[in-house]
Amino acid sequence: MSHDTEAAYASSEVADMIMRNQAGFFGTMGTSGLWSVCAMREGDRRWPLADGVILAENSAHSDIKIAFEYKRPNEGVHGILTALGQSFAYLEKGYHASVMVIPEKYSSHSAPGAHVRRVIEATAPDIPISIYTYTAPDLSAVRPFRGRLNCVRDISLPNCRKISASSSGFAAGSVSTLWAHMREGMSHPDAFFRYCQAVKIVTAAGENLGEIKIPDRLFDAVGRIAPSADVYKYLANTPGDTVSDMAWRYAWFHYYFWNDLMPIYRGGSPFTVNDMPTRIRLDEEGHYQGLFSGRTDSIKSKLVDKLNANPADEDAVWEEYAVKVRKDSHSYREVIDSGMYHIGFLTPGGTLTELGYKYVDACERASSAYAGVPMEILRAAVLQNGQYGAMLHYFYKLSEEKFESNLFAFAIKDGQGGYKFDAEAYLSWLDDEFAHTLHLAKKSTIRAGGTRKPFQAELSLLKKLGFIKVKGRSAAYRVGVGLEINWPQVQNSMTYFHTL
């Protein structure tokens, strides 16, 4: 099991312990008893990077962000001093508090927790740093660290020293789910490959968009909207010239918003929709992702209808299109870039990691992101670095516990003497367990106005990578089992990760 997966399990348990000790930890801050605490990860990429973030929310108080640092026995006894230094650095970065989780003992030190506590008490007794020690997690349990964490230094946050952060504004920064951020309809293996390949290209050779041809009407529309803007930077929504900015412009104009896709329409009045797809492959069979067309409510369809109704509105139509292109470019970039960072293909600075280079090189050798080796690298990275292995553990263990007590939970009689499985009710139950039992998801907002279903994006990715079984085009569920996980593939990918 990887360091990150263990850290995920441990941070969930610490979040639960803080949740159960609200009065002691938060004191008079916020409305008593109404704190919501969950384990997440940093959305920020600025050094120093924490192993996790524990987010505490209360309607009567601003959010509290607690940095989480986890050490394993194989990191050696010097790791406890590293953790101590990191915990102080997180406070200077802008976190309200830090949590250290270290082994209960090492072969060369019988009481590291007490040692670190004495160091803190002798030097900075009012510092907001908690210390937990642990014994080996029980991976057969729903919550592997339950009953295996011991708090050796607790804090009352209102009574602690307030640290002035040099990174102004970080405390209001973003956090993200513990598992890698993905979106169905965007997070395709070929999209990952093409973005990482773009990073490789611009890192080696710089930026060259000379072959990109912006239609005159679109070029003029951008000039009217933002007269001083560079047309490429505007349409890609990339204001700077960082590696990640240049890489996204390369990917956006070569694979998404490419030359043949750019025009809104074909022909003259009556105009017809230009339904050219992107150059992002969805599979090995030659299907490509659509963008801006393909549905009656797509932007190109709506704009063509406007033009056919009143051709004199063409300038306004192109301006509306430019704004939409810019907005969607930002959305796609946010998903792809953050996803690749979370699964370990990108550094905080946006360049490729060693694993990222291995992935790109494997895709280039195979001329596909869907071939054997590239897919194995992606699967392994998603499971281990992206924390989807932890997610599958929780899916399985929660379900096992539920069906042991009630074999026919979520089962509905089908009127023919059998049962069918109510997947919607099952996923809603899992979502609630993730939020209130495991403290791994925020429940303060409704997903996309109530239109998004629990785990919608995550299940889409797990299907695509072969980690869950499918029935037709949907995830497979079974009475008495719940979600059917493809454990042989999961095990193979876990093993493969250690060969990378």
N, C-alpha and C positions, 0 to 999 in steps of 0.2 A: 504494500500500500504506500502511495506517495506521501510526501510531507504535506502537500496541499490538501489531500483528502483527509488526512488525520486532523489537520488544522480546521477544516470545515466541520468535522464532527465535534471537535472540542469547542469551537466558537459557538455552535448551537447550544451546547450544554451550559457554557458560561452565560449566554444570553438568558437562558431559563433561570439560572441561579440569581442573576441580577433582577429579573422579573419578579421572583419570589421574595426578594429582599428590597423592594422599592422604598419602604420607609427608611431603612438604614442607608441605602446608597444615595437616594435623591433628597432625603430629608424633607424640607419644606418647599423644594422646587416643584413648580407645577401643581396640578390638582392631585391630591393624595390618592394613591391606588389606581390612577388612570394612565400610568405610563405603559406604552407599548414598546417592547424591546425585541429586536431581531438581528440576526447575524447576516452580514453582507460583505461586499468587497469594495475596495477603493474604485471610484470612477475616475479619480485623478491619477496622473502618472508621474507626478513630481516626486523625486527622491526626498526623504527616505520612504520606501514603500512598505506598508504594513502587510502582514499575512492575512488580515481581515479587518473589518470594521463592525463594531456593534453599534447599531443606531437605536436611539431612544427617542420616542415622540410623545408629546403631551400637548393637548389643545391649548393649555394655559401657559406653555413655555416653549421657547425656541428649541430646535432639535439638539440633542446631545450626541456627539460622535466620539466613540471610544476606540482607540487603536488596539489591535490584537496581535500579539507576537507569540509564536509557538516554536518550541525547541524539542527535538527528538534526542534520545540517548546517543545515537550514532554521530551526532554533531559534536560530542565531547563536552567535558566539563567547562571548557572555555566558552561554550555557547551561552552559559548563564550570564556571563559578563557582557557578551555581545547583546543579549536580550535586554539587559539593564540599560546599556547605552542607547539601544534603539528605542526603548520606552521613553527615555528622556527626550530623544530627538523628535519623536512623534508629537510630544507636547509643544515643542518649539515650532513644529510645522503648523500647528493650529488645532490639534485634537484637544478635547476637553479633559480626557483622561487616557490612561494606557492600562492594558492588562497583559501580564506576562504569564504564560503557561509553560512550565518546565517539568522535567521528570522528577519523581519523588526522591530518587537517589541515582547516583552513578557508581560505577565500580570503585572510583577514586574519591567519592564524596558521598557521605551518608545522609546529609541534610542540606541540600543546596537551597531549598526554599527559605529555611531559617537564616542561612548565610546572607542571602540577598536582602531579606527583610532587615537584618541588623545593619547592613551597609546603608540602606535607605534611612532607617531611623537615626543613624548616627550623623548623617550628612544633610538630609532634606526630609524631616519627619512629616511635613505638611504637603508633600508632593502627591498629586493624584495618580498614583500607580498602585494597582492591585497585583497580588502575586498568587497564583494557583499552582499546586503541584498535582501530578497525576500518576496513576499506575496504568499498566498496559490496557488499552481499550479492548472491550469484548465485541468483536466484529460480528458475532452471532446475534447480538441484541439490536433492537430497533434504534436505540440511542447508545452507541458504543462507549461513551464516556459517562453514562449515568452511574452515579455512585462511585466514580473513580477519580473525581476531582476534589481537592481539598484546598480551601481558601486559607492561605497562611498570612496574607495581609489584606484586610478589607479597608475600604475607605468610605467616608461620608463626603460626597462631592462638595456640598456647600461649605464645608469646613477646611477644604484644601486650598492651597495656594493657586491663584489664577496666573497662568503663564502667558506672557505676551508673545504672540506668534509673529515671526518675521515674515511669513508667507501670508500677507494680508488678504483676507477674504476667503481663506481656505475653509474655515468653519462652515461656510455656506455652500461649500462645494458638493459635488454629486457623489452618490454611492450607487452601486449596482447590485443585482442579485449575485448570490454566491457562485452560481454557475455562469458560464460564459453567455454573454448577451447575443441572442440569435433572433431572427424573424423569419417566419414562413414567407415564401415568395421573394426573399432576398438572399437568404443564407444557403447558397448552392455551392457545392465543391468547386465548380469551375469559376465562380465568382471569387472564392478564396484564392485559387491559383492565380487568376489574372491580376488581382490586386498585389499579391506577394511578388509576382513576376514584375509588375510595374515598379515596386520598391527596388528590386534588384537592378532594373534597367536604369532608373534615374540616379541610383546610388553610384553606378559605374560610369554613366555617360552624361548625366545631367538631363535637362528637359529639352525636348524638340517636338513642337506641335505644328511644324510646317506643313504636314500633309492633311491637317484638319481643315475642312472648308465649311465655314459658317455661312448659311444662306444669307443673301443680302438683306432680305426682309427682317431676319432675326438679328443680324448685326445692327441694322438701323434701329430696331426696337430697343435693344440694350442701350444704344447711344441716347435715346430719348429718356429712358428710365434712369440711367446712371451715366451722365455724360463723361465723367472722368474715369470710369471703370475700364479695366482691361476686360474685353469681351469673354476671353477664356476663363479668367478668374471669376467673373460674374456668373457665368452659366454653370460652372462647376462648384460655385460657392466656396472657393478656396482663396482667401485674401492674401495669403503669404507665399513664401517660397521655401518652406521647410521641406524636408524629404517627404513627409506624409502629404503635404499640399501638392507637390509635384507628382507624386505617385498617384494620388487620386485623380488629378487632371488627366494623366496618361490613361488610367483605367477607364475613366468616365467617357473620354472622347474616342477611345479606340474600341471599347467593348460595350458600352451602354449607349451613350448619346453619340453614336458614330455617324459618319457622313451620310449614309443612305437612309438612316432613321430620322435625321434632323427635320426634313420638311414636314409640314403639317399635312399637306394634301398632295394629290396627284391631279394633273390636268387643270382645266379651267372651269368656268361656270357651266354646268354644275360641278362643284369640286367633289372629289372622293378622298376618303381617308388614306393617308400613307401608312399602311399597317406593317411596315418593315420591322422585324423583331430585332432585339439586341444580338450581340455576338457571344452572349453567355450561354453555354450549353447546359441543358437540364439533365441530359443523360447521354448514353453512347449511341442512341438511335437517331440522332440528328434533330432533336427538338430544342428550340431556343426560347429564352425568356422574352416575354413581351414587355413593352414599356410605352406608356402614353397612348396605346390603342388596344383593340381587341374586345372592348366592351362598349355598350351603348352609352355608358356614363363616363367613358374615358375622356381625357382632355382633348384629344384630337377629334373624336366624334362630336363633342359639344362645339368645338370651334368651327368645324366644317359645317355643322348645321347653322351656326351664326353667319358664316360667310355666304352660304347658299341663300339665306334669308335676306341678307343685306351686304353685298360685296363691298360697299363703300366703307364698311367697318374694319377693313383689313389691317390697318395700323394698330387698332385697339386689340384685334385678335392676336397679332404677333406679340404684342406687349404682355397680354395675359399668358401666352405660352411661355415667354421668357421667364416670367415670375414663377410659373409652375416648374419649369426645368430646374431652376436654381433651388427651389424648395425641396424637390425630390432628390436632387444630387446630395444635399446635406443629409437627408434621411438615410439614403443608401450608404453614404460614407460612414455615418455614425455607427451603423450596424456592422458593416464589413470590417472597418478599422478596429473597432473595440473588440469584436469577436476574435480577430486574429491576434490581438494583444493578449486577450484572456486565455487563449489556448497555447500561448507560448511561441508564436511565430514571429512576433514583433517585439522589439525592445521598447522601453518607455519613450525613447527618442524617435521611434517610428522606423528604424532600420530593421533588417532581418536578423533574427537570432540564428544560432547554429542550426536549430531545429527547423527554422523557417527556410534556410538555404537548402537543407536536405529535402524539404517538401517541394520547393520549386524545382530543384534539379531532378527529382523523381518524376514530377509531372512533365517536365520538358523531355526527359528520356522516353517516357511512355507516350508522349504527344496527347496526353489526356489526364484530367484530374480524376477520372472514374476508373482507371486501371488499378491493378492489384496493389502495387507498392504505395503509390500516392494515397489510395484510400486507406491502407493500413496505417500509414503515418497519421492521417487526419483522424481516423477513429481513435487511435491511441492517445493523441493530443487532446481530443475532445473529452475522453473519459477521465484522463488523469489531470491534466492542467486545467481543463474547462470545468471540472467538478461534476460532470454528468455521471461519473461512476458513483459518486455520493448520492446523486439524485435517484439513480436506479436502486441503490441499496435501500433508500427510504421508501421508494415505491413498493419494493418487494417485502420488506420487513413489516411495514404498516399493514399491507394487504394480508400477509400471512397471519398476523395477530388478529386482524378483523375476522377472517374467515375461519380461524380456529374456534372463535366464540360463536360465530353464526355463519354456517356454510352457505346459506342462501341469502346473505346480505346483498342488496342491490339486484336481486333476481325477481323477475316479473313473470307470472304464469302466462304462457302464450296461447292458452285456450285449446291446445291440442295435446295436453298432458305433459308438456315440457316447460322449460323456462327460457327466457331471454334475458340478457344482461343489460341493466340500465347504466350505460357508460357515463352519461351526463351526471347522474346522481353520484356515481363512484368518484369521478374526477372532482366534483364539488367537495366531497368529503375529504379527499386527499389534499385539496387546496386549503381547506380549513385546518387539517392536521399540520400541514407545513407552516401555517401562520401561527396557530395557537399552542401546539404541542412542541413542535421543533423550533419555532421562532426563526424561520428561514424565509419568510415572505411578509411584505407589508400589506396590511388590509385597510389602509386609510383612504385609498382611492379605488374607484371602480374602473376595471380594465376597459380602456378605449370606449368610454361611455356606455359600458355594459354589453358591447357587441363581441368582445373577445372572450373565449372560453378558457377555463383554467388549463395551463400547460400547453396551450395551442401551438406556440412556436417550438417549444421543447420537444413535444411529441413528433412534430413534423421533421425535425432534425434527426431524432432517434430512429424514425422510420427510414429516412434517407440513408443513414449509415448502417442500417441492418441490425440495430440493437434491440428492436422490438418487432414482434411478428405482425404481419398485416393480414387483413381479410378484405379482399377487393382493393380499395384505395385507402382504407381506414386502418387504424391500429386495431389489433385483435384483442378481444376480452373474452374471458371464460367464467362461467358461474363457478364460484368456489375458489377462483384463482385471481380474478381481476385482470390487470394488464399482463399480457403474455410477453415476457422478456426472453430474448434469444441469448440465453446464458452461454452457449458455446462460443458465439461471436464475442461476447463481452470478455470472456476468459482469454480468448486468443489475443484480443486487442490489449488487455492488461499485460499479458506476457510480452507482447511485441514492444510495448513501451520501454521495457527494460533493455531492449537491444539497440535502442536509438542512441 
